[in-house]
Amino acid sequence: MSNDLADEQPDRSLSGIEFLTGEDPSAGSFLLVVGIVTCVFIAAFQFTLPEPISTVLTSLVIVLAVISFLMGAILDALGYFDVPDGK
């Protein structure tokens, strides 16, 4: 009977980040979204703000993008993006 209970409960160790990656995660789509958001923020800062402020904010966006890319690499190394459809 305990085996039936274990089969019914899915592994929830990395499910807390499902709001970022969606129900069917893909490393490519995650990295593409991070890249697009980075480009949009850099363009917005460079075209709308004066020079010293735009440079500082652009640098912060690049640092956050690198952290996001590293998080994506860690999730890929943990096998989060390789989950089969049947889980």
C-alpha positions as CSV (number, residue, x, y, z in Angstrom):
1,M,0.0,0.0,0.0
2,S,2.9,2.4,0.7
3,N,4.1,1.9,-2.9
4,D,0.8,3.2,-4.2
5,L,1.1,6.3,-2.2
6,A,4.7,6.9,-3.5
7,D,3.5,6.5,-7.1
8,E,0.7,9.0,-6.7
9,Q,2.9,11.9,-5.4
10,P,5.1,13.5,-8.0
11,D,8.6,14.7,-7.2
12,R,8.2,18.3,-6.1
13,S,11.9,19.2,-5.5
14,L,12.2,21.7,-8.3
15,S,8.5,22.5,-8.9
16,G,8.7,25.8,-7.0
17,I,10.2,27.4,-10.1
18,E,7.5,26.2,-12.4
19,F,6.1,29.7,-12.5
20,L,9.2,30.8,-14.4
21,T,9.6,28.0,-16.8
22,G,6.0,26.9,-17.4
23,E,4.6,23.4,-17.2
24,D,6.8,21.9,-19.9
25,P,10.2,23.5,-19.3
26,S,12.8,23.9,-22.0
27,A,16.3,25.2,-21.5
28,G,16.2,26.9,-24.9
29,S,13.0,28.8,-24.2
30,F,14.2,29.8,-20.7
31,L,17.5,31.2,-22.1
32,L,15.6,32.9,-25.0
33,V,13.3,34.7,-22.6
34,V,16.2,35.8,-20.4
35,G,18.0,37.2,-23.5
36,I,15.0,39.0,-24.9
37,V,14.2,40.6,-21.5
38,T,17.8,41.7,-21.1
39,C,17.8,43.3,-24.6
40,V,14.6,45.2,-23.9
41,F,15.8,46.6,-20.6
42,I,19.1,47.6,-22.1
43,A,17.5,49.4,-25.0
44,A,15.0,51.1,-22.7
45,F,17.7,52.4,-20.4
46,Q,20.1,53.5,-23.2
47,F,17.5,55.4,-25.2
48,T,15.5,57.0,-22.3
49,L,18.0,57.9,-19.6
50,P,21.1,60.2,-19.4
51,E,24.6,58.8,-19.7
52,P,25.8,58.0,-16.2
53,I,22.4,56.6,-15.0
54,S,21.9,54.5,-18.2
55,T,25.4,53.0,-17.9
56,V,24.9,51.9,-14.2
57,L,21.5,50.4,-14.9
58,T,22.7,48.6,-18.0
59,S,25.6,47.1,-16.0
60,L,23.1,45.9,-13.4
61,V,20.9,44.3,-16.1
62,I,23.9,42.5,-17.5
63,V,24.9,41.2,-14.1
64,L,21.3,40.0,-13.5
65,A,21.3,38.3,-17.0
66,V,24.6,36.5,-16.2
67,I,23.1,35.3,-12.9
68,S,19.9,34.1,-14.8
69,F,22.0,32.3,-17.4
70,L,24.0,30.6,-14.5
71,M,20.7,29.6,-12.9
72,G,19.5,28.1,-16.2
73,A,22.8,26.2,-16.4
74,I,22.4,24.9,-12.9
75,L,18.8,23.8,-13.6
76,D,20.0,22.1,-16.7
77,A,22.7,20.3,-14.8
78,L,20.2,19.1,-12.3
79,G,18.1,17.7,-15.1
80,Y,15.1,20.0,-14.6
81,F,14.8,20.6,-18.3
82,D,15.0,16.9,-19.3
83,V,11.8,15.8,-17.5
84,P,9.8,13.5,-19.8
85,D,6.2,14.3,-20.5
86,G,4.9,11.5,-18.2
87,K,7.1,12.7,-15.3
